[in-house]
Amino acid sequence: MSTIPSLEPFRGLSTLQDQFNRLFNESFRNHTEEPAWTTWAPAVDIYETPNELVVKADLPDVNEKDIDVRVENNLLTIRGERKFDKSVAEDNYLRVERTYGAFSRSFSLPNTVNAESIRAEYKNGVLTVNLPKREESKPRQVKVNVTSATNGK
């Protein structure tokens, strides 16, 4: 038995409408609009190694002094602000798509993290936070001695 495909005559219409809206919005946009001053959340990668958790956050164009990293009650919080560059006159901007302003990201940490040994480094627009695990929670290898049993007495 074959299946008859259903007809959807308006399937591409919403996409076409979105494209027209975008075209007209960009054509008639006032070029002196305020920059995008809204809340933004930097992209974050979190991974685990046998000895630590690592958090990497993309913070391009954020000044190191505008970054605050804290751990309180097993909660890692990264706060900061990307400031709009006032050295260029706003009238000279043709397009402003990047988001500016304050940000805050928080992550629950497991009890296995040693809060006393946390390190953070900011390099090339990427904040890396290393969260070492407590010694008792690190995997340990136990050496097993194997002896062969002999049938002779």
DSSP file with accessible surface (Angstrom, degrees, kcal/mol):
  #  RESIDUE AA STRUCTURE BP1 BP2  ACC     N-H-->O    O-->H-N    N-H-->O    O-->H-N    TCO  KAPPA ALPHA  PHI   PSI    X-CA   Y-CA   Z-CA
    1    1 A M              0   0  236      0, 0.0     2,-0.3     0, 0.0     0, 0.0   0.000 360.0 360.0 360.0 132.8    0.0    0.0    0.0
    2    2 A S        -     0   0  104      1,-0.0     2,-0.4     0, 0.0     0, 0.0  -0.695 360.0-124.7 -99.3 152.8    1.5    3.4   -0.9
    3    3 A T        -     0   0  134     -2,-0.3    -1,-0.0     0, 0.0     0, 0.0  -0.786  16.9-137.3 -96.7 134.8    1.2    6.6    1.1
    4    4 A I        -     0   0  151     -2,-0.4     2,-0.1     1,-0.0     0, 0.0  -0.799  23.1-126.4 -92.3 121.2   -0.3    9.6   -0.5
    5    5 A P        -     0   0  112      0, 0.0     2,-0.2     0, 0.0    -1,-0.0  -0.422  24.5-120.1 -68.1 142.1    1.7   12.7    0.4
    6    6 A S        -     0   0   91     -2,-0.1     2,-0.4     1,-0.1     0, 0.0  -0.575  22.2-121.3 -83.2 145.0   -0.4   15.5    1.8
    7    7 A L        -     0   0  168     -2,-0.2    -1,-0.1     1,-0.0     0, 0.0  -0.698  25.1-176.5 -85.7 134.5   -0.4   18.9    0.0
    8    8 A E    >   +     0   0  113     -2,-0.4     3,-1.6     1,-0.1     4,-0.3  -0.734   5.3 175.0-128.7  82.7    0.7   21.9    2.0
    9    9 A P  T 3  S+     0   0  109      0, 0.0     3,-0.2     0, 0.0    -1,-0.1   0.757  80.4  44.2 -66.0 -21.1    0.2   24.9   -0.3
   10   10 A F  T >> S+     0   0  154      1,-0.2     3,-1.0     2,-0.1     4,-0.6   0.236  78.0 114.5-106.2  14.7    1.2   27.5    2.4
   11   11 A R  T <4 S+     0   0  180     -3,-1.6     3,-0.3     1,-0.3     4,-0.3   0.900  83.2  34.4 -57.1 -44.9    4.3   25.6    3.7
   12   12 A G  T 3> S+     0   0   49     -4,-0.3     4,-2.0    -3,-0.2    -1,-0.3   0.495  94.3  92.5 -90.7   1.1    6.9   28.2    2.6
   13   13 A L  H <> S+     0   0   93     -3,-1.0     4,-2.7     1,-0.2     5,-0.2   0.901  82.2  50.9 -66.4 -42.0    4.8   31.2    3.1
   14   14 A S  H  X S+     0   0   75     -4,-0.6     4,-2.6    -3,-0.3    -1,-0.2   0.908 110.6  50.3 -65.6 -37.1    5.8   32.0    6.7
   15   15 A T  H  > S+     0   0   76     -4,-0.3     4,-2.2     2,-0.2    -1,-0.2   0.932 111.2  48.6 -64.8 -42.2    9.5   31.8    5.7
   16   16 A L  H  X S+     0   0   79     -4,-2.0     4,-2.3     2,-0.2    -2,-0.2   0.926 111.2  50.5 -62.6 -42.4    8.9   34.2    2.8
   17   17 A Q  H  X S+     0   0  101     -4,-2.7     4,-2.6     1,-0.2    -2,-0.2   0.917 109.2  51.2 -62.7 -42.0    7.0   36.6    5.1
   18   18 A D  H  X S+     0   0   85     -4,-2.6     4,-2.4     1,-0.2    -1,-0.2   0.904 109.3  50.9 -61.7 -40.3    9.9   36.5    7.6
   19   19 A Q  H  X S+     0   0  102     -4,-2.2     4,-2.4     2,-0.2    -1,-0.2   0.913 110.8  48.1 -65.7 -41.1   12.4   37.3    4.8
   20   20 A F  H  X S+     0   0   96     -4,-2.3     4,-2.7     2,-0.2     5,-0.3   0.928 111.3  50.6 -64.6 -43.8   10.3   40.3    3.6
   21   21 A N  H  X S+     0   0   74     -4,-2.6     4,-2.7     1,-0.2     5,-0.2   0.925 111.5  47.9 -59.4 -44.9   10.0   41.6    7.2
   22   22 A R  H  X S+     0   0  138     -4,-2.4     4,-2.3     2,-0.2     5,-0.2   0.925 111.4  51.1 -62.5 -43.0   13.7   41.3    7.7
   23   23 A L  H  X S+     0   0   98     -4,-2.4     4,-1.9     1,-0.2    -2,-0.2   0.947 114.5  42.0 -60.8 -47.9   14.4   43.1    4.4
   24   24 A F  H  X S+     0   0  105     -4,-2.7     4,-2.1     1,-0.2    -1,-0.2   0.895 112.7  53.6 -69.7 -38.2   12.0   46.0    5.2
   25   25 A N  H  < S+     0   0  100     -4,-2.7     4,-0.5    -5,-0.3    -1,-0.2   0.916 112.8  43.7 -62.2 -42.2   13.2   46.3    8.8
   26   26 A E  H  < S+     0   0   80     -4,-2.3     3,-0.4    -5,-0.2    -1,-0.2   0.862 113.0  52.5 -72.4 -32.2   16.8   46.6    7.7
   27   27 A S  H  < S+     0   0   75     -4,-1.9    -2,-0.2    -5,-0.2    -1,-0.2   0.882 118.8  33.1 -71.0 -38.4   16.1   49.0    4.9
   28   28 A F  S  < S+     0   0  164     -4,-2.1    -1,-0.2    -5,-0.1    -2,-0.2   0.305  87.4 128.5-103.3   8.6   14.1   51.5    7.0
   29   29 A R        -     0   0  101     -4,-0.5     2,-0.5    -3,-0.4    -3,-0.0  -0.394  65.9-116.0 -68.0 138.9   16.0   51.1   10.2
   30   30 A N    >   -     0   0   99      1,-0.1     3,-1.4    -2,-0.1    -1,-0.1  -0.646  19.6-147.4 -73.8 120.6   17.3   54.3   11.8
   31   31 A H  T 3  S+     0   0  112     -2,-0.5    -1,-0.1     1,-0.3    62,-0.1   0.593  92.2  64.2 -71.8  -7.7   21.1   54.0   11.7
   32   32 A T  T 3  S+     0   0   62     60,-0.1    -1,-0.3    62,-0.0    59,-0.1   0.117  73.4 140.6-101.7  23.1   21.4   56.0   15.0
   33   33 A E    <   -     0   0  100     -3,-1.4     3,-0.1     1,-0.1    -4,-0.0  -0.231  62.8 -96.1 -59.0 153.7   19.6   53.4   17.0
   34   34 A E        -     0   0  126      1,-0.1    -1,-0.1     3,-0.0    62,-0.1  -0.381  48.0 -99.6 -65.0 148.1   21.0   52.7   20.5
   35   35 A P        -     0   0    6      0, 0.0     2,-1.6     0, 0.0    -1,-0.1  -0.216  53.6 -76.9 -63.4 166.0   23.4   49.7   20.6
   36   36 A A  E     +a   99   0A  33     62,-0.5    64,-2.9     1,-0.1     2,-1.1  -0.484  57.7 174.4 -70.3  89.5   22.0   46.4   21.8
   37   37 A W  E     +a  100   0A 109     -2,-1.6     2,-0.3    62,-0.2    64,-0.1  -0.734  33.1 116.6 -97.7  83.3   21.9   47.1   25.6
   38   38 A T  S    S-     0   0   84     -2,-1.1     2,-0.2    62,-1.0    -2,-0.0  -0.897  73.1 -75.0-141.5 170.4   20.2   44.0   26.8
   39   39 A T        -     0   0  123     -2,-0.3     2,-0.3    62,-0.1    64,-0.1  -0.503  51.7-178.0 -69.9 135.3   20.9   41.1   29.0
   40   40 A W        -     0   0   30     62,-0.9    64,-0.4    -2,-0.2    -3,-0.0  -0.938  20.1-147.6-133.2 157.1   23.2   38.6   27.4
   41   41 A A        -     0   0   65     -2,-0.3     3,-0.1    62,-0.1    64,-0.1  -0.975  21.5-131.3-127.2 114.0   24.6   35.2   28.5
   42   42 A P        -     0   0    4      0, 0.0     2,-0.1     0, 0.0    17,-0.1  -0.336  32.2-101.0 -63.8 146.8   28.0   34.2   27.3
   43   43 A A        -     0   0   62     15,-0.2    15,-2.5    14,-0.1     2,-0.4  -0.435  43.6-164.0 -67.4 141.3   28.4   30.7   25.8
   44   44 A V  E     -B   57   0B  29     13,-0.2     2,-0.4    -2,-0.1    13,-0.2  -0.985  16.2-162.5-134.1 138.5   29.9   28.2   28.2
   45   45 A D  E     -B   56   0B 113     11,-2.8    11,-3.1    -2,-0.4     2,-0.4  -0.970  11.1-171.1-113.4 138.5   31.4   24.7   27.9
   46   46 A I  E     +B   55   0B  88     -2,-0.4     2,-0.3     9,-0.2     9,-0.2  -0.998  11.8 165.2-130.6 128.2   31.8   22.5   30.9
   47   47 A Y  E     -B   54   0B 110      7,-2.3     7,-3.0    -2,-0.4     2,-0.4  -0.940  24.7-133.2-139.9 164.6   33.7   19.3   30.9
   48   48 A E  E     -B   53   0B 124     -2,-0.3     5,-0.2     5,-0.2    -2,-0.0  -0.938  14.9-176.5-122.4 138.4   35.2   16.9   33.5
   49   49 A T        -     0   0   45      3,-3.1     3,-0.3    -2,-0.4    -2,-0.0  -0.718  49.6 -93.8-115.5 174.6   38.6   15.2   33.7
   50   50 A P  S    S+     0   0   81      0, 0.0     3,-0.1     0, 0.0    -2,-0.0   0.818 124.8  33.6 -59.8 -26.0   39.6   12.6   36.3
   51   51 A N  S    S+     0   0   89      1,-0.2    82,-2.8    87,-0.1     2,-0.3   0.578 123.6   3.3-107.6 -13.1   41.0   15.4   38.5
   52   52 A E  E     - C   0 132B  39     -3,-0.3    -3,-3.1    80,-0.3     2,-0.4  -0.992  58.2-112.5-162.5 166.4   38.8   18.5   37.9
   53   53 A L  E     -BC  48 131B  21     78,-2.4    78,-3.2    -2,-0.3     2,-0.4  -0.884  33.2-156.1-102.8 143.8   35.8   20.2   36.3
   54   54 A V  E     -BC  47 130B   0     -7,-3.0    -7,-2.3    -2,-0.4     2,-0.5  -0.987   8.1-167.4-127.1 130.8   36.6   22.9   33.8
   55   55 A V  E     -BC  46 129B   3     74,-2.6    74,-3.1    -2,-0.4     2,-0.5  -0.979   4.1-171.6-116.6 125.9   34.4   25.8   32.8
   56   56 A K  E     -BC  45 128B  80    -11,-3.1   -11,-2.8    -2,-0.5     2,-0.4  -0.983   4.3-172.6-119.5 126.2   35.2   27.8   29.7
   57   57 A A  E     -BC  44 127B   1     70,-2.7    70,-2.7    -2,-0.5     2,-0.7  -0.969  23.2-130.7-121.6 131.6   33.2   31.0   29.0
   58   58 A D  E     + C   0 126B  83    -15,-2.5   -15,-0.2    -2,-0.4    68,-0.2  -0.720  35.9 162.4 -79.9 114.1   33.4   33.1   25.8
   59   59 A L    >   -     0   0    0     66,-3.2     3,-1.5    -2,-0.7    66,-0.1  -0.456  13.6-178.4-129.9  59.1   33.8   36.7   26.9
   60   60 A P  T 3  S+     0   0   60      0, 0.0     3,-0.1     0, 0.0    65,-0.1  -0.336  70.1   7.0 -65.1 140.3   35.1   38.5   23.8
   61   61 A D  T 3  S+     0   0  105      1,-0.2     2,-0.5    21,-0.1    22,-0.3   0.710  93.4 133.6  64.5  22.6   35.9   42.2   24.3
   62   62 A V    <   -     0   0    6     -3,-1.5    -1,-0.2    20,-0.1     2,-0.2  -0.917  58.4-124.0-103.0 128.7   35.3   42.0   28.1
   63   63 A N    >   -     0   0   88     -2,-0.5     3,-2.1    18,-0.4    18,-0.2  -0.501  16.4-126.7 -70.6 137.5   38.0   43.8   30.1
   64   64 A E  G >  S+     0   0  131      1,-0.3     3,-1.6    -2,-0.2    -1,-0.1   0.852 109.9  58.4 -54.9 -36.0   39.5   41.4   32.7
   65   65 A K  G 3  S+     0   0  147      1,-0.3    -1,-0.3     3,-0.0    -2,-0.0   0.688  99.2  60.4 -70.9 -13.3   38.8   43.9   35.5
   66   66 A D  G <  S+     0   0   34     -3,-2.1    15,-0.7    15,-0.1     2,-0.4   0.233  88.1  91.8 -95.9  12.7   35.1   43.7   34.6
   67   67 A I  E <   -E   80   0C  28     -3,-1.6     2,-0.4    13,-0.2    13,-0.2  -0.921  52.6-173.2-111.3 132.8   34.9   39.9   35.3
   68   68 A D  E     -E   79   0C  54     11,-3.2    11,-3.0    -2,-0.4     2,-0.5  -0.990   0.5-173.0-127.0 121.7   34.0   38.5   38.8
   69   69 A V  E     +E   78   0C  43     -2,-0.4     2,-0.3     9,-0.2     9,-0.2  -0.976  14.0 168.5-116.6 125.0   34.2   34.8   39.5
   70   70 A R  E     -E   77   0C 120      7,-2.5     7,-3.0    -2,-0.5     2,-0.4  -0.981  24.8-158.8-136.8 150.6   32.8   33.5   42.9
   71   71 A V  E     +E   76   0C  43     -2,-0.3     2,-0.4     5,-0.2     5,-0.2  -0.991  24.2 160.1-128.0 118.3   32.0   30.2   44.5
   72   72 A E  E >   -E   75   0C 120      3,-2.0     3,-0.8    -2,-0.4    -2,-0.1  -0.985  68.3  -9.3-139.3 129.5   29.6   30.3   47.4
   73   73 A N  T 3  S-     0   0  166     -2,-0.4    36,-0.1     1,-0.3    -1,-0.1   0.910 129.1 -52.6  51.7  48.9   27.6   27.3   48.8
   74   74 A N  T 3  S+     0   0   57      1,-0.2    35,-3.3    34,-0.1     2,-0.5   0.796 112.5 122.0  58.7  32.7   28.6   25.1   45.9
   75   75 A L  E <   -EF  72 108C  66     -3,-0.8    -3,-2.0    33,-0.2     2,-0.5  -0.976  50.4-154.3-127.9 116.2   27.4   27.7   43.3
   76   76 A L  E     -EF  71 107C   0     31,-3.1    31,-2.6    -2,-0.5     2,-0.4  -0.802  16.1-172.2 -87.6 126.0   29.9   29.0   40.7
   77   77 A T  E     -EF  70 106C   9     -7,-3.0    -7,-2.5    -2,-0.5     2,-0.5  -0.987  11.0-168.9-124.4 128.0   28.9   32.5   39.5
   78   78 A I  E     +EF  69 105C   2     27,-3.0    27,-2.5    -2,-0.4     2,-0.3  -0.978  17.4 171.7-114.6 118.6   30.5   34.3   36.7
   79   79 A R  E     +EF  68 104C 113    -11,-3.0   -11,-3.2    -2,-0.5     2,-0.3  -0.903  10.5 122.9-124.0 157.6   29.5   38.0   36.4
   80   80 A G  E     -EF  67 103C  13     23,-1.8    23,-2.4    -2,-0.3     2,-0.3  -0.979  41.5-110.3 177.4-167.6   30.8   40.8   34.3
   81   81 A E  E     - F   0 102C  73    -15,-0.7     2,-0.6    -2,-0.3   -18,-0.4  -0.980   5.4-150.4-153.0 134.2   30.0   43.5   31.8
   82   82 A R  E     - F   0 101C  16     19,-2.2    19,-2.9    -2,-0.3     2,-0.3  -0.951  29.4-149.3-102.5 118.9   30.9   44.2   28.1
   83   83 A K        -     0   0  100     -2,-0.6     2,-0.2   -22,-0.3    -2,-0.0  -0.669  15.0-112.4 -95.2 144.6   31.0   47.9   27.7
   84   84 A F        -     0   0   13     -2,-0.3     2,-0.8     1,-0.1    -1,-0.1  -0.510  35.7-112.1 -73.0 135.8   30.1   49.7   24.5
   85   85 A D    >   -     0   0   78     -2,-0.2     3,-0.7     1,-0.2    -1,-0.1  -0.587  32.8-177.2 -74.8 108.0   33.1   51.4   22.8
   86   86 A K  T 3   +     0   0  137     -2,-0.8    -1,-0.2     1,-0.2     4,-0.1   0.469  67.6  85.0 -85.8  -1.5   32.4   55.2   23.1
   87   87 A S  T 3  S+     0   0   98      2,-0.1     2,-0.5     1,-0.0    -1,-0.2   0.694  84.7  64.5 -74.4 -15.9   35.6   56.1   21.2
   88   88 A V  S <  S-     0   0   53     -3,-0.7     5,-0.1     2,-0.0     2,-0.1  -0.923  96.6-115.4-106.5 130.0   33.6   55.7   18.0
   89   89 A A    >   -     0   0   52     -2,-0.5     3,-1.8     1,-0.1     4,-0.5  -0.374  18.3-128.8 -64.4 137.1   30.8   58.1   17.4
   90   90 A E  G >  S+     0   0   56      1,-0.3     3,-1.2     2,-0.2    -1,-0.1   0.821 107.3  64.1 -58.1 -30.8   27.4   56.4   17.4
   91   91 A D  G 3  S+     0   0  123      1,-0.3    -1,-0.3   -59,-0.1    -2,-0.1   0.744  95.9  59.8 -64.6 -22.3   26.6   58.1   14.1
   92   92 A N  G <  S+     0   0  115     -3,-1.8     2,-0.3   -60,-0.0    -1,-0.3   0.629  82.4  99.3 -82.1 -14.4   29.5   56.2   12.4
   93   93 A Y    <   -     0   0   51     -3,-1.2     3,-0.1    -4,-0.5    -3,-0.0  -0.578  45.3-178.4 -75.7 132.4   28.0   52.8   13.2
   94   94 A L  S    S+     0   0  146      1,-0.4     2,-0.3    -2,-0.3    -1,-0.2   0.687  74.8   7.7 -95.7 -27.3   26.2   51.2   10.3
   95   95 A R        -     0   0  125    -62,-0.0     2,-0.4   -64,-0.0    -1,-0.4  -0.966  55.6-168.5-156.2 137.9   25.1   48.1   12.3
   96   96 A V        +     0   0   45     -2,-0.3   -60,-0.0    -3,-0.1    -3,-0.0  -0.945  25.3 148.8-130.2 107.9   25.3   47.0   15.9
   97   97 A E        +     0   0  137     -2,-0.4     2,-0.1   -62,-0.1    -1,-0.1   0.624  43.3  94.1-112.1 -24.1   24.6   43.4   16.4
   98   98 A R  S    S-     0   0  107      1,-0.1   -62,-0.5     0, 0.0     2,-0.3  -0.456  75.4-121.3 -73.0 149.0   26.7   42.4   19.4
   99   99 A T  E     -a   36   0A  36     -2,-0.1     2,-0.3   -64,-0.1   -62,-0.2  -0.715  28.7-167.3 -93.8 140.3   25.0   42.6   22.8
  100  100 A Y  E     +a   37   0A  11    -64,-2.9   -62,-1.0    -2,-0.3     2,-0.2  -0.831  36.7  57.0-123.0 160.9   26.5   44.9   25.5
  101  101 A G  E    S-F   82   0C  10    -19,-2.9   -19,-2.2    -2,-0.3     2,-0.1  -0.725  84.5 -21.3 118.7-167.9   25.9   45.3   29.2
  102  102 A A  E     -F   81   0C  64     -2,-0.2   -62,-0.9   -21,-0.2     2,-0.3  -0.397  52.8-173.8 -79.3 152.5   26.0   43.1   32.3
  103  103 A F  E     -F   80   0C   7    -23,-2.4   -23,-1.8   -64,-0.1     2,-0.3  -0.963   7.9-172.4-140.3 159.0   25.8   39.3   32.4
  104  104 A S  E     -F   79   0C  61    -64,-0.4     2,-0.4    -2,-0.3   -25,-0.2  -0.932   2.4-178.9-153.5 130.2   25.6   36.7   35.0
  105  105 A R  E     -F   78   0C  71    -27,-2.5   -27,-3.0    -2,-0.3     2,-0.4  -0.998   7.7-169.7-129.0 136.2   25.9   32.9   34.7
  106  106 A S  E     -F   77   0C  58     -2,-0.4     2,-0.4   -29,-0.2   -29,-0.2  -0.977   3.1-174.0-129.2 143.4   25.6   30.5   37.7
  107  107 A F  E     -F   76   0C  35    -31,-2.6   -31,-3.1    -2,-0.4     2,-0.3  -0.999  24.8-124.4-138.2 132.4   26.2   26.7   37.9
  108  108 A S  E     -F   75   0C 106     -2,-0.4   -33,-0.2   -33,-0.2   -34,-0.1  -0.568  28.6-149.9 -73.4 136.9   25.7   24.3   40.7
  109  109 A L        -     0   0   19    -35,-3.3     2,-0.0    -2,-0.3    -1,-0.0  -0.848  13.6-116.4-108.9 145.4   28.8   22.4   41.7
  110  110 A P    >   -     0   0   59      0, 0.0     3,-1.6     0, 0.0   -36,-0.1  -0.319  30.5-109.3 -72.1 162.6   29.0   18.9   43.1
  111  111 A N  T 3  S+     0   0  119      1,-0.3    23,-0.1     3,-0.0   -37,-0.0   0.605 110.5  78.0 -66.1 -11.4   30.3   18.3   46.6
  112  112 A T  T 3  S+     0   0   49     21,-0.1    22,-3.4     2,-0.1     2,-0.3   0.606  71.0 102.6 -76.9  -9.0   33.4   16.8   45.1
  113  113 A V  B <  S-G  133   0D   3     -3,-1.6     2,-1.1    20,-0.3    20,-0.3  -0.566  70.0-137.8 -80.4 134.9   34.9   20.2   44.1
  114  114 A N    >   -     0   0   44     18,-3.4     3,-1.7    -2,-0.3     4,-0.1  -0.772  17.8-169.5 -89.9  96.9   37.7   21.5   46.3
  115  115 A A  G >  S+     0   0   43     -2,-1.1     3,-0.8     1,-0.3    -1,-0.2   0.733  79.0  65.1 -63.8 -21.9   36.6   25.2   46.6
  116  116 A E  G 3  S+     0   0  173      1,-0.2    -1,-0.3    -3,-0.1    -2,-0.0   0.679 103.5  45.8 -75.4 -16.4   39.9   26.2   48.2
  117  117 A S  G <  S+     0   0   56     -3,-1.7    -1,-0.2    15,-0.2    -2,-0.2   0.156  76.2 137.7-115.5  19.7   41.9   25.4   45.1
  118  118 A I    <   -     0   0   42     -3,-0.8     2,-0.3    13,-0.1    13,-0.2  -0.437  31.5-167.3 -70.9 138.6   39.9   27.0   42.3
  119  119 A R  E     -D  130   0B 132     11,-2.1    11,-3.0    -2,-0.1     2,-0.4  -0.955   6.1-166.5-125.9 147.1   41.9   28.8   39.6
  120  120 A A  E     -D  129   0B  57     -2,-0.3     2,-0.4     9,-0.2     9,-0.2  -0.995   4.6-177.3-134.7 140.7   40.7   31.2   36.9
  121  121 A E  E     -D  128   0B 111      7,-2.5     7,-3.3    -2,-0.4     2,-0.5  -0.999  11.9-157.1-137.9 138.5   42.5   32.4   33.8
  122  122 A Y  E     +D  127   0B  47     -2,-0.4     2,-0.3     5,-0.2     5,-0.2  -0.972  27.4 155.0-119.1 116.8   41.4   34.9   31.1
  123  123 A K  E >   -D  126   0B 129      3,-2.5     3,-1.8    -2,-0.5    -2,-0.1  -0.987  62.8  -8.0-147.5 131.6   43.2   34.7   27.8
  124  124 A N  T 3  S-     0   0  153     -2,-0.3     3,-0.1     1,-0.3    -1,-0.1   0.841 127.9 -52.5  53.5  38.3   42.2   35.6   24.2
  125  125 A G  T 3  S+     0   0   17      1,-0.2   -66,-3.2   -63,-0.1     2,-0.5   0.588 116.2 110.7  79.2   8.7   38.6   36.4   25.2
  126  126 A V  E <   -CD  58 123B  40     -3,-1.8    -3,-2.5   -68,-0.2     2,-0.5  -0.974  54.9-152.4-121.9 124.8   38.0   33.0   27.0
  127  127 A L  E     -CD  57 122B   5    -70,-2.7   -70,-2.7    -2,-0.5     2,-0.5  -0.844  13.0-166.4 -92.1 125.6   37.7   32.7   30.7
  128  128 A T  E     -CD  56 121B  22     -7,-3.3    -7,-2.5    -2,-0.5     2,-0.5  -0.973   3.1-169.4-115.7 121.7   38.8   29.2   32.0
  129  129 A V  E     -CD  55 120B   0    -74,-3.1   -74,-2.6    -2,-0.5     2,-0.6  -0.962   6.4-158.4-112.8 119.7   37.8   28.2   35.5
  130  130 A N  E     -CD  54 119B  22    -11,-3.0   -11,-2.1    -2,-0.5   -76,-0.2  -0.889   5.7-170.5-100.3 123.3   39.5   25.1   36.9
  131  131 A L  E     -C   53   0B   1    -78,-3.2   -78,-2.4    -2,-0.6   -13,-0.1  -0.857  14.7-149.8-116.3  91.2   37.7   23.4   39.7
  132  132 A P  E     -C   52   0B  19      0, 0.0   -18,-3.4     0, 0.0   -80,-0.3  -0.283  14.8-121.7 -62.7 147.9   39.9   20.7   41.2
  133  133 A K  B     -G  113   0D  19    -82,-2.8   -20,-0.3   -20,-0.3     5,-0.1  -0.553  31.4 -98.5 -85.4 153.8   38.2   17.6   42.8
  134  134 A R    >>  -     0   0   92    -22,-3.4     3,-1.4    -2,-0.2     4,-0.8  -0.394  34.2-115.4 -65.9 149.8   38.8   16.7   46.4
  135  135 A E  G >4 S+     0   0  134      1,-0.3     3,-1.0     2,-0.2    -1,-0.1   0.892 114.3  55.9 -55.8 -41.9   41.4   13.9   46.9
  136  136 A E  G 34 S+     0   0  140      1,-0.2    -1,-0.3   -24,-0.0     4,-0.1   0.709 107.7  49.5 -69.0 -16.0   38.8   11.5   48.3
  137  137 A S  G <4 S+     0   0   40     -3,-1.4    -1,-0.2   -25,-0.2    -2,-0.2   0.565  87.0 102.3 -99.6  -7.1   36.6   11.9   45.2
  138  138 A K  S << S-     0   0   46     -3,-1.0   -87,-0.1    -4,-0.8     2,-0.1  -0.466  84.9-100.1 -73.6 146.3   39.3   11.3   42.6
  139  139 A P        -     0   0   91      0, 0.0     2,-0.4     0, 0.0    -1,-0.1  -0.404  40.4-157.2 -66.2 139.5   39.4    7.9   41.0
  140  140 A R        -     0   0  212     -4,-0.1     2,-0.5    -2,-0.1    -4,-0.0  -0.946  10.0-136.5-119.6 145.0   42.1    5.6   42.4
  141  141 A Q        -     0   0  192     -2,-0.4     2,-0.5     2,-0.0     0, 0.0  -0.861  15.8-157.0-100.3 130.0   43.7    2.7   40.9
  142  142 A V        -     0   0  115     -2,-0.5     2,-0.4     2,-0.0    -2,-0.0  -0.932  14.3-133.4-108.6 125.4   44.1   -0.4   43.1
  143  143 A K        -     0   0  177     -2,-0.5     2,-0.5     1,-0.0    -2,-0.0  -0.655  18.7-156.3 -80.4 128.6   46.8   -2.8   42.2
  144  144 A V        -     0   0  111     -2,-0.4     2,-0.5     2,-0.0    -1,-0.0  -0.929   4.6-147.2-108.2 124.1   45.5   -6.4   42.3
  145  145 A N        -     0   0  134     -2,-0.5     2,-0.5     2,-0.0    -2,-0.0  -0.804  12.7-157.7 -90.3 126.1   48.0   -9.2   42.8
  146  146 A V        -     0   0  132     -2,-0.5     2,-0.4     2,-0.0    -2,-0.0  -0.915   8.1-171.1-107.3 124.8   47.1  -12.3   41.0
  147  147 A T        -     0   0  127     -2,-0.5     2,-0.4     0, 0.0    -2,-0.0  -0.915  21.0-127.6-112.9 143.2   48.5  -15.6   42.2
  148  148 A S        -     0   0  106     -2,-0.4     2,-0.4     1,-0.0    -2,-0.0  -0.718  19.2-131.8 -90.8 139.0   48.1  -18.8   40.3
  149  149 A A        -     0   0   98     -2,-0.4     2,-0.4     2,-0.0    -1,-0.0  -0.727  19.4-153.9 -88.5 134.4   46.7  -21.8   42.2
  150  150 A T        -     0   0  111     -2,-0.4     0, 0.0     2,-0.1     0, 0.0  -0.826  14.7-143.5-109.3 148.8   48.6  -25.0   41.8
  151  151 A N  S    S+     0   0  167     -2,-0.4     2,-0.2     2,-0.1    -1,-0.1   0.600  72.4  98.4 -83.6 -14.4   47.1  -28.4   42.1
  152  152 A G              0   0   60      1,-0.0    -2,-0.1     0, 0.0     0, 0.0  -0.526 360.0 360.0 -78.5 144.6   50.2  -29.9   43.7
  153  153 A K              0   0  252     -2,-0.2    -2,-0.1     0, 0.0    -1,-0.0  -0.798 360.0 360.0-114.5 360.0   50.4  -30.3   47.5
